[in-house]
Amino acid sequence: MSRRAVAVAGLVLFGAALVTLWPAPHVEVPAGTDAQAVIDRAPAGATVELGPGTHQGPLEVHETLRLVGEDAEVVAPLDADAALHVTAPGVVVEGLSVTGGWTGVDLDDAGGAVLRDVEVSGADAQGVRVYKASALLEDVSVAGLRDPHAQGIEVLSAPDVVVRESHVTGGKVGIVGHLSDTVFERNVVTGTSLAGVVIREMGTGIARDNVVRDATGAGLYCGDMSRCAFERNVVEGVGAAPGGRSAEGWGLVVNYRATASSESDALAGAAGETVALSHSRIVAESPLELGEPLGAIALGASSTFLGLLVLAVLYLAARRLAPAVARGGSVAPAAGAGIALLLVGAVIQSFHMLEHVVQLSRVYADGVPSRGALVGSLVDTEWVHLVYNAAVLAGLGSVLHLRRRGWTAGGNDRLGDRLVLAVGLLQGYHVVEHVVKVIQHETTGAKVNPGLLGNEMNLVLLHFGLNAAVYLGFVAA
């Protein structure tokens, strides 16, 4: 290496060392100054310190930085979406008071955010919202929520969120996780009108060492196919609220195909300590233990076998129907049209099958909460699966139509006709299942719905088996 190259390399290393050792900028913002303008100009890694007094919100943080303050209050009008809106990863908010907004503090796709020693008051619908991001909330207090249906701290579609040593007063629900992986520990929730600490909508979570008191409805709640571990929580003084049996005043409610464990919890309510409703269970051991991959494979294989049995029965029926469906016609479409339809349908169903393989692995091997597989967290799950299945059914129907009009396929056309017809009948039922699920989704607003058989059978395994049978029959055809 030449001397010049050595010198350049040395300068680069020296510069990198200076950058590493150089302290991040620290910017002070006196009350009355345009705090948003300062935040917008601050470089990544900077600390923006709001001085004592009132700072006009809403404020938005789109860069990774620390936003701190002592005796500093951010005040926003109620029509603001959020008094403090954070959209950058790794943001730390510490020591502030936040007042107003539809949401007080919104951590919106802000991975690795930290909210510490923050007081939120006077928000309309939510004190704090965490959406699609990992986060730590520590020593956060929420009070003075304005809407009677408000939630104190809401975690939605988020992995790895910890809420600890925080206080929520009032609202309909105190601390809630939907479709998320959460840990709620050492929190105090008082005065909620429906539920204190909640894990629902296929979430997984641990709630330990929390205190819920002077509430109505339920102290702890695990629902909607979630898996929850409750440990050493104290629930006292829970009275009845409108809303059916689950709101009669229970220490712990496990509802709608959910599974929960309760270890060393002290639970008391007007209706009793615990209740399990709608095919739910309260078990001795934590349901959050990771599943065995071989177990997931075995479950998938058994579901596929049952689906293939149904397909075999339909195939036998199709032996009689196929000749009438595929009788020759006067018009013979190009063979390319039939081949193209089969290929398009096979591609769609291949991706759809991959979705269900990932879903099965997540639920039974990895133990993660989301049943959304590859794109479920990005789209409306019920609608996208209806589109998948309707497209495959349309492809199968088109192939049968082409055969009826005279297209002659290569290979064993008699066997192919029977397979396509049998798969079409099975897929027709599958589409009906998803039509019902979409109707339930639009009616109830739930992200995932049972359809016709979901209340009686395991929803994940049911649809894995249906898709595997259709896929294998389609490929064989």
C-alpha positions as a printed NumPy array, in Angstrom:
array([[  0.   ,   0.   ,   0.   ],
       [  1.36 ,   3.449,  -0.926],
       [  2.095,   6.153,   1.616],
       [ -0.688,   8.256,   0.167],
       [ -3.225,   5.466,   0.656],
       [ -2.04 ,   4.955,   4.225],
       [ -2.379,   8.682,   4.915],
       [ -5.908,   8.812,   3.476],
       [ -6.929,   5.778,   5.512],
       [ -5.522,   7.368,   8.65 ],
       [ -7.449,  10.603,   8.054],
       [-10.681,   8.653,   7.511],
       [-10.205,   6.715,  10.753],
       [ -9.316,   9.904,  12.618],
       [-12.44 ,  11.622,  11.275],
       [-14.617,   8.673,  12.249],
       [-13.175,   8.764,  15.754],
       [-13.923,  12.478,  16.038],
       [-17.511,  11.928,  14.911],
       [-17.907,   9.148,  17.493],
       [-16.478,  11.2  ,  20.341],
       [-18.094,  14.507,  19.382],
       [-21.092,  15.158,  21.631],
       [-24.53 ,  15.323,  20.009],
       [-25.891,  18.874,  19.851],
       [-28.06 ,  20.089,  22.726],
       [-30.643,  22.735,  21.849],
       [-32.674,  24.657,  24.439],
       [-36.093,  26.011,  23.542],
       [-37.477,  28.72 ,  25.857],
       [-41.244,  28.848,  26.363],
       [-42.887,  31.015,  23.704],
       [-40.331,  30.025,  21.042],
       [-41.457,  28.141,  17.922],
       [-40.603,  24.661,  19.205],
       [-41.664,  22.955,  15.969],
       [-39.176,  25.006,  13.946],
       [-36.358,  24.039,  16.331],
       [-37.311,  20.357,  16.177],
       [-37.391,  20.479,  12.362],
       [-33.869,  21.943,  12.223],
       [-32.347,  19.63 ,  14.827],
       [-29.965,  17.007,  13.367],
       [-30.301,  13.32 ,  14.078],
       [-29.11 ,  12.42 ,  17.559],
       [-29.672,  15.898,  18.967],
       [-31.283,  16.652,  22.318],
       [-34.045,  19.254,  22.191],
       [-34.823,  20.576,  25.668],
       [-38.083,  22.442,  26.139],
       [-37.709,  25.082,  28.813],
       [-40.139,  25.517,  31.748],
       [-43.552,  26.84 ,  30.753],
       [-46.093,  26.251,  27.997],
       [-45.123,  25.264,  24.436],
       [-47.708,  25.456,  21.69 ],
       [-48.573,  22.159,  20.031],
       [-49.166,  20.062,  18.141],
       [-45.528,  19.038,  17.758],
       [-44.227,  16.473,  15.268],
       [-40.937,  14.598,  15.544],
       [-39.737,  13.136,  12.234],
       [-36.059,  12.701,  13.132],
       [-34.308,  10.504,  15.682],
       [-33.655,  12.738,  18.712],
       [-34.28 ,  13.216,  22.425],
       [-37.117,  15.555,  23.39 ],
       [-36.857,  16.428,  27.069],
       [-38.072,  19.04 ,  29.473],
       [-38.559,  19.838,  33.134],
       [-41.717,  21.733,  34.071],
       [-42.403,  22.007,  30.33 ],
       [-45.925,  21.494,  28.981],
       [-46.968,  20.906,  25.366],
       [-50.538,  22.108,  24.834],
       [-52.553,  21.382,  21.677],
       [-56.171,  22.009,  20.66 ],
       [-58.561,  19.06 ,  20.859],
       [-58.993,  18.973,  17.074],
       [-55.306,  18.141,  16.592],
       [-54.727,  14.506,  15.638],
       [-52.061,  14.299,  18.354],
       [-50.545,  16.812,  20.718],
       [-47.178,  15.091,  20.193],
       [-46.768,  12.946,  17.08 ],
       [-43.608,  10.816,  16.756],
       [-42.851,   9.055,  13.452],
       [-39.068,   8.521,  13.616],
       [-37.333,   5.461,  15.105],
       [-35.379,   5.63 ,  18.333],
       [-36.967,   8.824,  19.673],
       [-36.785,   9.405,  23.434],
       [-39.4  ,  11.635,  25.081],
       [-38.728,  12.36 ,  28.729],
       [-39.985,  14.633,  31.485],
       [-42.75 ,  16.438,  29.571],
       [-46.386,  17.194,  30.259],
       [-48.685,  16.853,  27.238],
       [-52.216,  18.276,  27.153],
       [-54.967,  18.102,  24.538],
       [-55.257,  16.516,  21.112],
       [-57.403,  13.653,  19.898],
       [-54.451,  11.553,  21.085],
       [-52.028,  12.911,  23.634],
       [-48.833,  11.169,  22.444],
       [-48.882,   9.129,  19.235],
       [-45.91 ,   6.824,  18.581],
       [-46.716,   6.106,  14.949],
       [-44.492,   3.429,  13.365],
       [-41.678,   4.782,  15.553],
       [-39.635,   1.681,  16.344],
       [-37.571,   1.681,  19.515],
       [-39.297,   4.726,  20.978],
       [-38.989,   5.474,  24.692],
       [-41.585,   7.449,  26.636],
       [-40.461,   8.08 ,  30.198],
       [-41.69 ,  10.3  ,  33.027],
       [-44.407,  11.828,  30.834],
       [-47.772,  13.172,  32.011],
       [-50.679,  13.131,  29.558],
       [-53.959,  14.869,  30.35 ],
       [-57.003,  16.299,  28.636],
       [-56.758,  14.147,  25.488],
       [-60.002,  13.34 ,  23.762],
       [-59.868,   9.669,  22.699],
       [-56.494,   8.217,  23.751],
       [-53.806,   9.214,  26.143],
       [-50.985,   7.361,  24.404],
       [-51.092,   5.276,  21.235],
       [-48.322,   2.928,  20.068],
       [-48.83 ,   1.768,  16.484],
       [-46.738,  -0.781,  14.546],
       [-43.582,  -0.226,  16.587],
       [-41.596,  -1.598,  19.477],
       [-41.546,   0.811,  22.425],
       [-40.893,   1.254,  26.121],
       [-43.363,   3.291,  28.186],
       [-42.14 ,   3.888,  31.72 ],
       [-43.57 ,   6.089,  34.452],
       [-46.264,   7.494,  32.161],
       [-49.429,   8.934,  33.689],
       [-52.709,   9.427,  31.841],
       [-55.693,  11.274,  33.314],
       [-58.501,  13.636,  32.387],
       [-59.606,  11.799,  29.237],
       [-62.591,  13.62 ,  27.739],
       [-64.469,  11.07 ,  25.649],
       [-66.449,   8.472,  27.663],
       [-65.099,   5.79 ,  25.282],
       [-61.472,   6.909,  25.628],
       [-58.535,   4.567,  26.237],
       [-55.598,   5.405,  28.45 ],
       [-52.736,   3.595,  26.693],
       [-53.439,   1.709,  23.452],
       [-50.964,  -0.614,  21.717],
       [-52.014,  -1.622,  18.197],
       [-50.347,  -4.055,  15.748],
       [-47.059,  -3.627,  17.563],
       [-44.276,  -6.078,  18.456],
       [-42.382,  -5.995,  21.736],
       [-44.026,  -3.176,  23.698],
       [-43.421,  -2.793,  27.438],
       [-45.596,  -0.572,  29.628],
       [-44.366,  -0.407,  33.198],
       [-44.816,   1.629,  36.373],
       [-47.45 ,   3.813,  34.727],
       [-50.757,   5.194,  35.988],
       [-54.069,   5.502,  34.145],
       [-57.085,   7.158,  35.725],
       [-60.509,   7.018,  34.084],
       [-61.511,   6.201,  30.536],
       [-63.374,   3.199,  29.197],
       [-60.254,   0.989,  29.041],
       [-57.042,   1.62 ,  30.949],
       [-54.193,  -0.19 ,  29.137],
       [-54.937,  -2.308,  26.067],
       [-52.984,  -4.251,  23.452],
       [-54.565,  -5.312,  20.135],
       [-52.795,  -7.676,  17.729],
       [-49.605,  -7.013,  19.656],
       [-46.91 ,  -8.636,  21.751],
       [-46.926,  -6.799,  25.076],
       [-45.669,  -6.785,  28.639],
       [-47.719,  -4.747,  31.136],
       [-46.074,  -4.68 ,  34.547],
       [-46.311,  -2.737,  37.81 ],
       [-48.979,  -0.366,  36.499],
       [-51.898,   1.133,  38.435],
       [-55.272,   1.578,  36.723],
       [-58.231,   3.192,  38.495],
       [-61.735,   4.274,  37.619],
       [-62.155,   2.604,  34.203],
       [-65.715,   1.992,  33.009],
       [-65.259,  -1.29 ,  31.089],
       [-61.843,  -2.928,  31.666],
       [-58.57 ,  -2.13 ,  33.388],
       [-55.779,  -4.126,  31.682],
       [-56.666,  -5.754,  28.367],
       [-55.004,  -8.084,  25.833],
       [-57.214,  -8.816,  22.844],
       [-57.589,  -9.438,  19.096],
       [-55.156, -12.332,  18.829],
       [-52.525, -10.639,  20.937],
       [-50.001, -12.27 ,  23.208],
       [-49.06 , -10.647,  26.46 ],
       [-47.871, -10.833,  30.03 ],
       [-49.606,  -8.736,  32.669],
       [-47.886,  -8.947,  36.048],
       [-47.821,  -7.028,  39.296],
       [-50.491,  -4.576,  38.112],
       [-53.173,  -3.055,  40.342],
       [-56.713,  -2.363,  39.132],
       [-59.157,  -0.789,  41.543],
       [-62.42 ,   1.164,  41.688],
       [-63.355,   0.03 ,  38.164],
       [-66.465,  -1.439,  36.545],
       [-66.875,  -4.268,  34.061],
       [-63.644,  -6.26 ,  34.371],
       [-60.3  ,  -5.784,  36.015],
       [-58.244,  -7.963,  33.664],
       [-59.413,  -9.079,  30.212],
       [-58.046, -11.549,  27.644],
       [-60.117, -11.922,  24.489],
       [-60.509, -12.629,  20.784],
       [-58.241, -15.669,  20.384],
       [-55.447, -14.064,  22.416],
       [-52.982, -15.867,  24.659],
       [-52.316, -14.172,  27.984],
       [-50.284, -14.832,  31.115],
       [-51.456, -13.033,  34.273],
       [-49.139, -13.069,  37.289],
       [-49.406, -11.49 ,  40.742],
       [-51.947,  -8.848,  39.757],
       [-54.283,  -7.277,  42.313],
       [-57.848,  -6.479,  41.285],
       [-60.283,  -5.063,  43.794],
       [-63.519,  -3.135,  43.881],
       [-64.755,  -4.043,  40.38 ],
       [-68.477,  -3.399,  39.937],
       [-70.927,  -4.273,  37.178],
       [-71.216,  -2.286,  33.944],
       [-73.484,  -2.497,  30.89 ],
       [-72.207,  -4.878,  28.237],
       [-73.364,  -8.408,  28.92 ],
       [-71.932, -11.172,  31.017],
       [-68.304, -10.194,  30.471],
       [-68.98 ,  -6.821,  32.128],
       [-70.779,  -8.056,  35.244],
       [-67.86 ,  -7.206,  37.524],
       [-65.18 ,  -9.892,  37.245],
       [-61.595,  -9.903,  38.408],
       [-60.515, -11.689,  35.195],
       [-62.511, -12.274,  32.005],
       [-61.284, -14.654,  29.287],
       [-63.569, -14.343,  26.274],
       [-64.022, -15.611,  22.714],
       [-61.644, -18.523,  22.119],
       [-58.879, -16.988,  24.23 ],
       [-56.497, -18.841,  26.54 ],
       [-55.097, -17.357,  29.743],
       [-53.181, -18.459,  32.798],
       [-53.542, -16.923,  36.248],
       [-50.714, -17.342,  38.736],
       [-50.826, -15.817,  42.227],
       [-53.359, -13.168,  41.166],
       [-55.544, -11.611,  43.866],
       [-58.84 , -11.099,  42.055],
       [-62.135,  -9.75 ,  43.364],
       [-65.245,  -8.386,  41.721],
       [-68.969,  -8.074,  42.213],
       [-69.585, -11.149,  40.015],
       [-66.589, -13.195,  41.113],
       [-62.908, -13.829,  40.541],
       [-62.756, -15.29 ,  37.021],
       [-64.966, -16.291,  34.109],
       [-64.207, -18.023,  30.79 ],
       [-66.727, -17.39 ,  27.992],
       [-67.271, -18.411,  24.353],
       [-64.954, -21.427,  24.071],
       [-62.198, -19.821,  26.169],
       [-59.964, -21.474,  28.757],
       [-58.132, -20.594,  31.946],
       [-55.148, -22.927,  32.251],
       [-52.532, -23.636,  34.899],
       [-49.418, -23.071,  32.771],
       [-48.582, -20.001,  30.7  ],
       [-49.943, -20.329,  27.143],
       [-47.057, -18.177,  25.879],
       [-44.497, -20.965,  25.765],
       [-43.143, -21.336,  22.247],
       [-44.6  , -24.143,  20.215],
       [-42.517, -27.001,  18.845],
       [-41.795, -26.763,  15.089],
       [-42.464, -30.494,  14.706],
       [-45.836, -29.95 ,  16.356],
       [-46.679, -27.248,  13.837],
       [-45.67 , -29.563,  10.991],
       [-47.789, -32.38 ,  12.419],
       [-50.806, -30.108,  12.781],
       [-50.356, -28.853,   9.23 ],
       [-50.009, -32.397,   7.91 ],
       [-53.147, -33.58 ,   9.712],
       [-55.146, -30.581,   8.437],
       [-53.877, -31.217,   4.899],
       [-54.84 , -34.908,   5.169],
       [-58.387, -34.041,   6.216],
       [-58.634, -31.519,   3.374],
       [-57.44 , -34.161,   0.906],
       [-60.07 , -36.586,   2.187],
       [-62.742, -34.019,   1.375],
       [-61.114, -33.477,  -2.023],
       [-61.138, -37.248,  -2.669],
       [-64.861, -37.436,  -1.955],
       [-65.495, -34.538,  -4.303],
       [-63.285, -36.18 ,  -6.934],
       [-65.413, -39.311,  -6.846],
       [-68.494, -37.157,  -7.356],
       [-66.756, -35.287, -10.169],
       [-66.157, -38.549, -12.056],
       [-69.846, -38.523, -12.926],
       [-70.169, -34.788, -13.523],
       [-66.971, -34.109, -15.514],
       [-68.083, -35.603, -18.866],
       [-71.154, -33.363, -18.964],
       [-69.122, -30.284, -18.058],
       [-66.377, -30.913, -20.65 ],
       [-68.449, -32.053, -23.658],
       [-67.05 , -30.689, -26.922],
       [-68.44 , -27.519, -28.481],
       [-68.28 , -25.828, -31.841],
       [-65.772, -23.192, -30.701],
       [-62.261, -24.289, -29.666],
       [-60.405, -21.496, -27.86 ],
       [-56.643, -21.303, -28.095],
       [-54.893, -23.723, -25.795],
       [-52.771, -20.817, -24.555],
       [-55.783, -19.261, -22.819],
       [-56.397, -22.346, -20.727],
       [-52.729, -22.771, -19.891],
       [-52.465, -19.088, -18.931],
       [-55.46 , -19.356, -16.618],
       [-54.005, -22.418, -14.93 ],
       [-50.629, -20.716, -14.475],
       [-52.122, -17.491, -13.093],
       [-54.313, -19.439, -10.689],
       [-51.352, -21.59 ,  -9.628],
       [-49.207, -18.502,  -8.939],
       [-51.953, -16.85 ,  -6.883],
       [-52.659, -20.012,  -4.916],
       [-48.927, -20.648,  -4.411],
       [-48.506, -17.268,  -2.729],
       [-51.725, -17.792,  -0.782],
       [-50.446, -21.175,   0.398],
       [-47.168, -19.552,   1.462],
       [-49.231, -17.076,   3.524],
       [-50.845, -19.962,   5.391],
       [-47.574, -21.834,   5.911],
       [-46.067, -18.693,   7.488],
       [-49.221, -18.199,   9.537],
       [-49.142, -21.763,  10.861],
       [-45.459, -21.475,  11.725],
       [-45.982, -18.172,  13.534],
       [-48.892, -19.354,  15.607],
       [-47.687, -22.826,  16.563],
       [-43.892, -22.681,  16.266],
       [-42.801, -19.109,  16.975],
       [-45.637, -18.098,  19.283],
       [-45.971, -14.591,  17.811],
       [-49.356, -12.886,  18.024],
       [-50.054, -11.907,  14.436],
       [-52.007, -14.331,  12.265],
       [-51.523, -11.914,   9.373],
       [-48.588, -13.854,   7.822],
       [-46.865, -11.926,   4.999],
       [-49.162,  -9.018,   4.156],
       [-51.856,  -9.276,   6.846],
       [-50.431,  -6.419,   8.909],
       [-50.496,  -4.107,   5.879],
       [-53.941,  -4.773,   4.425],
       [-57.504,  -5.571,   5.422],
       [-57.005,  -9.28 ,   6.134],
       [-60.548, -10.501,   5.496],
       [-60.858,  -8.705,   2.18 ],
       [-57.458,  -9.78 ,   0.859],
       [-58.18 , -13.453,   1.581],
       [-61.568, -13.174,  -0.125],
       [-59.802, -11.72 ,  -3.183],
       [-57.23 , -14.534,  -3.139],
       [-59.893, -17.214,  -3.06 ],
       [-62.278, -15.547,  -5.486],
       [-59.421, -15.216,  -8.021],
       [-58.595, -18.915,  -7.721],
       [-62.266, -19.883,  -8.059],
       [-62.591, -17.65 , -11.126],
       [-59.558, -19.356, -12.67 ],
       [-60.975, -22.809, -12.04 ],
       [-64.347, -21.774, -13.422],
       [-62.717, -20.305, -16.517],
       [-60.815, -23.519, -17.215],
       [-64.023, -25.555, -16.929],
       [-65.74 , -23.075, -19.263],
       [-62.956, -23.444, -21.837],
       [-63.172, -27.229, -21.645],
       [-66.906, -27.054, -22.172],
       [-66.386, -24.897, -25.264],
       [-63.995, -27.331, -26.839],
       [-60.465, -26.667, -25.608],
       [-58.502, -29.912, -25.668],
       [-55.82 , -30.136, -23.004],
       [-52.738, -32.307, -23.176],
       [-52.309, -35.247, -20.84 ],
       [-55.094, -37.209, -19.199],
       [-58.015, -34.875, -19.835],
       [-60.498, -37.107, -18.018],
       [-58.433, -37.062, -14.817],
       [-57.778, -33.343, -15.199],
       [-61.473, -32.542, -15.603],
       [-62.351, -34.475, -12.474],
       [-59.615, -32.802, -10.436],
       [-60.522, -29.288, -11.592],
       [-64.207, -29.891, -10.921],
       [-63.538, -31.379,  -7.468],
       [-61.193, -28.53 ,  -6.544],
       [-63.732, -26.037,  -7.892],
       [-66.47 , -27.439,  -5.658],
       [-64.192, -27.289,  -2.595],
       [-63.022, -23.793,  -3.478],
       [-66.646, -22.705,  -3.956],
       [-67.348, -23.623,  -0.345],
       [-64.095, -21.899,   0.686],
       [-65.219, -18.672,  -0.978],
       [-68.553, -18.881,   0.852],
       [-66.605, -19.103,   4.136],
       [-64.722, -15.924,   3.25 ],
       [-67.845, -14.08 ,   2.117],
       [-69.357, -14.791,   5.53 ],
       [-66.119, -13.675,   7.223],
       [-66.161, -10.374,   5.305],
       [-69.803,  -9.775,   6.271],
       [-68.884, -10.407,   9.92 ],
       [-65.863,  -8.118,   9.566],
       [-67.91 ,  -5.245,   8.143],
       [-70.631,  -5.769,  10.748],
       [-68.489,  -6.106,  13.875],
       [-65.265,  -4.335,  12.904],
       [-63.17 ,  -7.273,  14.156],
       [-59.975,  -7.808,  12.15 ],
       [-60.355, -11.601,  11.994],
       [-63.708, -13.395,  12.1  ],
       [-64.859, -17.024,  12.479],
       [-66.927, -17.501,   9.32 ],
       [-69.198, -20.553,   9.256],
       [-67.034, -23.096,  11.074],
       [-64.519, -20.942,  12.953],
       [-66.451, -21.098,  16.209],
       [-66.434, -24.895,  16.137],
       [-62.99 , -25.555,  14.665],
       [-59.498, -24.086,  14.966],
       [-59.572, -21.183,  12.495],
       [-55.887, -21.366,  11.512],
       [-55.921, -25.13 ,  10.918],
       [-59.294, -25.065,   9.125],
       [-58.131, -22.627,   6.469],
       [-54.678, -24.196,   6.202],
       [-56.325, -27.541,   5.402],
       [-58.743, -26.028,   2.88 ],
       [-55.973, -24.16 ,   1.089],
       [-53.608, -27.137,   1.083],
       [-56.26 , -29.409,  -0.453],
       [-57.17 , -26.852,  -3.117],
       [-53.512, -26.166,  -3.854],
       [-52.491, -29.806,  -4.237],
       [-55.541, -30.577,  -6.356],
       [-54.912, -27.513,  -8.524],
       [-51.253, -28.464,  -9.072],
       [-52.235, -32.036,  -9.891],
       [-54.752, -30.778, -12.461]])
